[in-house]
C-alpha cells in the first residue's frame, strides 16, 4: 500500500510539514533501495520504522468515517470528470482524414 503525503492531502488529511518531509525522504530512500542504487543501513531502517509509526499515530487521530466519506465523494467527482473528459471529441489526426 502506498500512502504518500500527496494522497493524504488530496483527501483532506492534513499532516505536519515535518512528517511530510519524513514521508518524502522515506519514499526516496525506498525507491533508491528498490532500484538497487543503495543498500539500507540500520539507521535507514530505524528511520523508516519511526516514520511509519509517526504516520500511524497521526492516522489514528482522524475521524475515519469522515475521511472515508470525504474520499468517496472526491473519488466519485474525479471519476465523473474523467468520464466527461473521455466523451469530449478530440480532433482527428490529419493522417486519418487524408485520402491516399
Beta strands, then each sheet from edge to edge (+ up, - down):
end
